[in-house]
């Protein structure tokens, strides 16, 4: 990419037509979307992009474009969510995103490449590669379940494990599935839907269905794990904040030989009945310092959903802090 800067505008020229096309997006939508963040005007002719505006906005736009160009050159597609995240990431750090995209996860059948979008996501992937048990804790939308699923599929297709087990507590049913209508699959399916969604996003539905039918991929409620030993498997426990203390202990002791376990959850969204201790909250103290286990924490800065989600999480955290201050003041008075 060649740059030519003059007072009030910057000209960028891209030597690769495909890179330019993917960077600009359909009908140049990616470049237009940048105007949401920066007070700029743009002009595109072929592989040439001209950015007009004040120096600060031009420099910031150029920095984002450079980062996005690096993603595109690695063969990854970009969309508006990537632009949102690039702007947020660069506003919070002086570094660049090049280091993040060195850790790509390759899903062989779909030829899909998945890369971390934040430093905490990179730490999470590094931990999963290194440790047999990883516990990811943080708000919704930070990629905990999605990245764990990607690592599980990648491990299976590289023949590092022979099966994938995906589980979560069916807390909304109170753990009593027998009272619900329909077959067992129909009873548990609504509670396991998010795991299906992540799976089908990475592997086409026909292939995923065949793997499920063969028992290579098992998606089941947590209650079904009792009494089992999970050997040669990649196991994911999702929504772990809704496990009771005894359920978490049961699950943790299922780990067998040549297996890897990833536990994910958000301790701010606990749906357990009052007075029940969350197993995810408890293990932070119980397993602290245990070798072979790694905790990775996420924050609203790692959210990769709509930008409003980050703001909503921050608003709730601020409200929680205010309420805690009020309670502390009441205790002292």
C-alpha positions as CSV (number, residue, x, y, z in Angstrom):
1,X,0.0,0.0,0.0
2,X,1.3,3.4,-1.0
3,X,0.5,6.5,1.0
4,X,0.5,10.2,-0.2
5,X,-0.3,12.8,2.4
6,X,-1.2,16.4,1.7
7,X,-2.9,19.1,3.7
8,X,-6.4,18.0,4.4
9,X,-6.4,14.6,2.7
10,X,-4.6,11.3,2.4
11,X,-4.4,9.1,-0.7
12,X,-4.0,5.3,-0.3
13,X,-3.2,3.0,-3.2
14,X,-3.5,-0.8,-2.9
15,X,-1.4,-3.0,-5.1
16,X,-3.7,-6.1,-4.7
17,X,-7.2,-5.7,-6.2
18,X,-8.7,-8.5,-4.1
19,X,-7.3,-6.9,-0.9
20,X,-8.8,-3.6,-1.9
21,X,-12.2,-5.1,-2.8
22,X,-12.4,-7.1,0.5
23,X,-11.2,-4.1,2.5
24,X,-13.7,-1.6,0.9
25,X,-16.6,-4.1,1.2
26,X,-19.6,-4.6,-1.0
27,X,-20.6,-1.2,-2.5
28,X,-17.8,0.3,-0.4
29,X,-19.9,-0.2,2.8
30,X,-16.8,-0.8,5.1
31,X,-15.3,2.6,4.1
32,X,-18.7,4.3,4.5
33,X,-19.1,2.7,7.9
34,X,-15.9,4.4,9.1
35,X,-17.7,7.7,8.9
36,X,-19.7,6.6,12.0
37,X,-16.5,7.1,14.0
38,X,-14.6,9.8,12.1
39,X,-15.6,13.1,10.6
40,X,-14.2,12.3,7.1
41,X,-15.2,12.3,3.5
42,X,-13.9,9.6,1.1
43,X,-13.5,9.0,-2.6
44,X,-12.8,5.6,-4.2
45,X,-11.5,5.0,-7.7
46,X,-10.4,1.5,-8.5
47,X,-7.7,0.5,-5.9
48,X,-7.3,4.1,-4.7
49,X,-8.9,5.6,-1.6
50,X,-8.8,9.2,-0.7
51,X,-9.6,10.3,2.8
52,X,-10.4,14.0,3.5
53,X,-10.9,15.7,6.8
54,X,-8.8,17.1,9.7
55,X,-5.4,15.6,10.5
56,X,-6.6,13.7,13.6
57,X,-9.5,12.0,11.9
58,X,-7.4,11.2,8.9
59,X,-4.7,9.6,11.0
60,X,-7.1,7.6,13.1
61,X,-8.9,6.4,10.0
62,X,-5.6,5.4,8.4
63,X,-4.6,3.5,11.5
64,X,-7.9,1.5,11.5
65,X,-7.5,0.8,7.7
66,X,-4.0,-0.5,8.2
67,X,-5.2,-2.9,10.9
68,X,-8.1,-4.1,8.8
69,X,-5.8,-4.5,5.8
70,X,-3.6,-6.8,7.9
71,X,-6.7,-9.0,8.6
72,X,-7.7,-9.2,5.0
73,X,-4.2,-10.1,3.8
74,X,-4.3,-13.1,6.2
75,X,-7.4,-14.4,4.3
76,X,-10.0,-13.4,6.8
77,X,-13.2,-11.6,5.8
78,X,-14.1,-8.4,7.6
79,X,-17.5,-6.9,8.4
80,X,-18.8,-3.9,10.4
81,X,-18.4,-5.8,13.7
82,X,-14.7,-6.1,12.9
83,X,-14.5,-2.3,12.3
84,X,-16.3,-1.6,15.6
85,X,-13.8,-3.8,17.4
86,X,-10.8,-2.4,15.6
87,X,-11.8,1.1,16.6
88,X,-12.4,0.1,20.2
89,X,-9.2,-1.9,20.4
90,X,-7.0,0.9,19.0
91,X,-8.6,3.4,21.3
92,X,-7.6,1.3,24.3
93,X,-4.1,0.4,23.3
94,X,-1.0,1.8,21.7
95,X,-0.2,-1.5,20.1
96,X,-1.5,-3.0,16.9
97,X,-3.7,-6.1,16.1
98,X,-1.0,-7.9,14.1
99,X,0.0,-10.0,17.1
100,X,-3.6,-11.1,17.7
101,X,-4.1,-12.6,14.3
102,X,-1.1,-14.8,14.5
103,X,-3.2,-17.2,16.6
104,X,-5.7,-18.3,13.9
105,X,-7.9,-21.4,14.4
106,X,-8.4,-23.4,11.2
107,X,-11.6,-25.4,10.9
108,X,-10.6,-27.9,8.3
109,X,-13.8,-29.0,6.6
110,X,-15.2,-25.5,6.2
111,X,-11.8,-24.0,5.6
112,X,-12.8,-21.3,8.1
113,X,-10.2,-19.2,9.9
114,X,-11.1,-17.8,13.3
115,X,-8.8,-15.3,15.1
116,X,-9.0,-13.6,18.5
117,X,-10.2,-10.0,18.5
118,X,-8.7,-8.9,21.8
119,X,-5.8,-9.5,24.1
120,X,-7.9,-11.4,26.5
121,X,-9.3,-13.6,23.7
122,X,-5.6,-14.3,22.7
123,X,-4.8,-15.2,26.3
124,X,-7.8,-17.5,26.4
125,X,-6.7,-19.4,23.3
126,X,-3.1,-19.6,24.5
127,X,-4.4,-21.0,27.8
128,X,-6.5,-23.6,26.1
129,X,-3.5,-24.8,24.1
130,X,-1.3,-25.1,27.2
131,X,-3.6,-26.2,30.0
132,X,-5.9,-29.2,30.4
133,X,-8.5,-27.1,32.2
134,X,-9.4,-23.5,31.4
135,X,-12.1,-21.4,33.0
136,X,-13.2,-18.4,31.1
137,X,-15.3,-15.8,33.1
138,X,-16.8,-12.7,31.7
139,X,-19.8,-10.9,30.3
140,X,-21.9,-12.2,27.4
141,X,-20.6,-11.6,23.9
142,X,-16.9,-11.9,24.7
143,X,-16.4,-15.0,22.6
144,X,-15.9,-17.5,25.5
145,X,-18.2,-20.2,24.1
146,X,-17.5,-19.5,20.4
147,X,-13.7,-19.7,20.7
148,X,-13.9,-22.8,22.9
149,X,-16.1,-24.5,20.2
150,X,-13.5,-23.5,17.5
151,X,-10.7,-25.0,19.5
152,X,-12.7,-28.2,20.1
153,X,-13.4,-28.6,16.4
154,X,-9.9,-27.8,15.5
155,X,-8.6,-30.4,18.0
156,X,-11.0,-33.1,16.7
157,X,-10.1,-32.6,13.0
158,X,-6.4,-32.6,13.9
159,X,-7.1,-36.0,15.6
160,X,-6.0,-34.7,19.0
161,X,-9.2,-36.0,20.6
162,X,-11.7,-38.5,19.4
163,X,-14.9,-36.7,20.5
164,X,-16.4,-33.4,21.6
165,X,-18.8,-33.1,24.5
166,X,-20.8,-29.9,24.9
167,X,-22.9,-29.4,28.0
168,X,-24.7,-26.8,30.1
169,X,-27.1,-26.8,33.0
170,X,-30.8,-26.8,32.1
171,X,-31.5,-24.4,35.0
172,X,-34.7,-22.9,33.5
173,X,-36.2,-26.4,33.8
174,X,-35.2,-26.6,37.4
175,X,-33.1,-29.6,36.6
176,X,-36.4,-31.7,36.3
177,X,-36.7,-32.4,32.6
178,X,-39.1,-35.4,33.0
179,X,-42.0,-33.0,33.7
180,X,-41.6,-31.3,30.3
181,X,-43.5,-32.6,27.2
182,X,-41.8,-34.3,24.2
183,X,-38.9,-36.6,23.6
184,X,-35.7,-36.1,25.6
185,X,-34.1,-34.3,22.7
186,X,-37.1,-32.0,22.4
187,X,-36.9,-31.3,26.2
188,X,-33.3,-30.3,26.3
189,X,-32.9,-28.7,22.9
190,X,-34.0,-25.2,23.9
191,X,-31.4,-25.0,26.6
192,X,-28.6,-26.3,24.3
193,X,-29.5,-24.1,21.3
194,X,-26.6,-21.7,21.8
195,X,-24.1,-24.6,21.5
196,X,-25.8,-25.8,18.3
197,X,-25.7,-22.2,16.9
198,X,-21.9,-22.0,17.5
199,X,-21.3,-25.4,16.0
200,X,-23.4,-24.8,12.9
201,X,-21.6,-21.5,12.3
202,X,-18.3,-23.3,11.9
203,X,-19.3,-26.6,10.3
204,X,-22.1,-27.1,7.7
205,X,-25.3,-28.5,9.2
206,X,-25.2,-31.8,7.3
207,X,-21.7,-32.6,8.5
208,X,-22.4,-31.5,12.0
209,X,-25.6,-33.6,12.1
210,X,-23.7,-36.7,10.9
211,X,-21.1,-36.1,13.7
212,X,-23.8,-35.8,16.3
213,X,-25.6,-39.0,15.0
214,X,-22.3,-40.9,15.2
215,X,-21.7,-39.7,18.8
216,X,-18.5,-37.9,17.8
217,X,-20.2,-34.6,19.0
218,X,-22.4,-35.0,22.0
219,X,-24.6,-32.1,23.2
220,X,-26.3,-32.9,26.5
221,X,-27.5,-31.3,29.7
222,X,-25.1,-31.3,32.7
223,X,-27.2,-33.8,34.6
224,X,-26.3,-36.5,32.0
225,X,-22.6,-36.3,32.9
226,X,-23.0,-38.0,36.3
227,X,-21.2,-41.3,36.7
228,X,-19.2,-40.9,33.5
229,X,-15.4,-40.7,32.8
230,X,-14.7,-38.5,29.8
231,X,-11.5,-39.9,28.2
232,X,-9.9,-38.6,24.9
233,X,-12.4,-35.8,24.7
234,X,-12.7,-32.0,24.4
235,X,-15.3,-31.0,26.9
236,X,-17.0,-27.6,27.1
237,X,-19.3,-26.6,30.1
238,X,-21.2,-23.5,29.1
239,X,-23.2,-21.2,31.4
240,X,-21.3,-22.6,34.3
241,X,-22.5,-19.8,36.6
242,X,-25.8,-21.8,36.8
243,X,-24.2,-24.9,38.3
244,X,-24.8,-25.5,41.9
245,X,-21.7,-26.3,44.0
246,X,-22.3,-30.1,44.0
247,X,-22.9,-30.1,40.2
248,X,-19.6,-28.3,39.6
249,X,-17.7,-30.8,41.8
250,X,-19.4,-33.7,39.9
251,X,-18.4,-32.2,36.6
252,X,-14.8,-31.4,37.5
253,X,-14.3,-35.0,38.6
254,X,-15.4,-36.4,35.2
255,X,-12.1,-35.4,33.5
256,X,-10.4,-38.5,32.0
257,X,-7.1,-39.2,30.3
258,X,-6.1,-37.3,27.2
259,X,-8.9,-34.9,27.7
260,X,-9.2,-31.1,27.8
261,X,-12.0,-29.1,29.6
262,X,-13.1,-25.5,29.1
263,X,-15.6,-24.0,31.5
264,X,-17.3,-20.7,30.6
265,X,-19.7,-18.4,32.4
266,X,-20.8,-15.0,33.5
267,X,-20.9,-14.6,37.3
268,X,-23.1,-11.5,36.9
269,X,-26.0,-13.5,35.3
270,X,-26.6,-16.3,37.9
271,X,-30.1,-17.8,37.6
272,X,-29.9,-20.2,40.6
273,X,-32.5,-20.1,43.3
274,X,-31.8,-17.8,46.3
275,X,-29.2,-19.1,48.8
276,X,-27.7,-21.6,46.3
277,X,-24.0,-21.0,45.8
278,X,-22.8,-20.9,42.2
279,X,-20.2,-23.5,41.4
280,X,-18.4,-21.1,39.1
281,X,-18.1,-18.5,41.9
282,X,-16.9,-21.1,44.3
283,X,-14.2,-22.6,42.2
284,X,-12.4,-19.3,41.9
285,X,-11.4,-19.8,45.5
286,X,-11.3,-23.6,45.6
287,X,-9.1,-24.0,42.5
288,X,-6.9,-20.9,42.9
289,X,-3.3,-21.9,42.5
290,X,-4.0,-25.5,41.4
291,X,-1.4,-26.4,38.7
292,X,-2.8,-27.4,35.3
293,X,-5.8,-25.0,35.7
294,X,-5.9,-21.5,34.2
295,X,-8.5,-18.8,34.8
296,X,-9.0,-16.2,32.1
297,X,-11.1,-13.1,32.8
298,X,-12.9,-11.0,30.2
299,X,-14.4,-7.5,30.4
300,X,-16.8,-5.3,28.4
301,X,-13.8,-4.3,26.3
302,X,-13.8,-7.8,24.8
303,X,-17.4,-7.8,23.7
304,X,-17.7,-8.6,20.0
305,X,-21.4,-8.0,19.5
306,X,-23.2,-4.8,18.7
307,X,-21.4,-1.8,20.2
308,X,-24.5,-1.1,22.4
309,X,-23.9,-4.4,24.3
310,X,-20.6,-3.0,25.6
311,X,-22.4,0.2,26.8
312,X,-25.2,-1.8,28.4
313,X,-22.7,-4.0,30.3
314,X,-20.8,-0.9,31.5
315,X,-24.1,0.7,32.6
316,X,-25.1,-2.3,34.7
317,X,-21.6,-2.5,36.3
318,X,-21.8,1.2,37.2
319,X,-25.2,0.7,38.7
320,X,-23.9,-2.3,40.7
321,X,-21.0,-0.2,42.0
322,X,-23.4,2.6,43.1
323,X,-25.7,0.1,45.0
324,X,-22.7,-1.4,46.7
325,X,-21.6,2.1,47.8
326,X,-25.1,2.8,49.2
327,X,-25.1,-0.6,51.1
328,X,-21.6,0.1,52.6
329,X,-22.7,3.6,53.7
330,X,-25.9,2.2,55.3
331,X,-23.8,-0.4,57.3
332,X,-21.5,2.4,58.6
333,X,-24.4,4.6,59.7
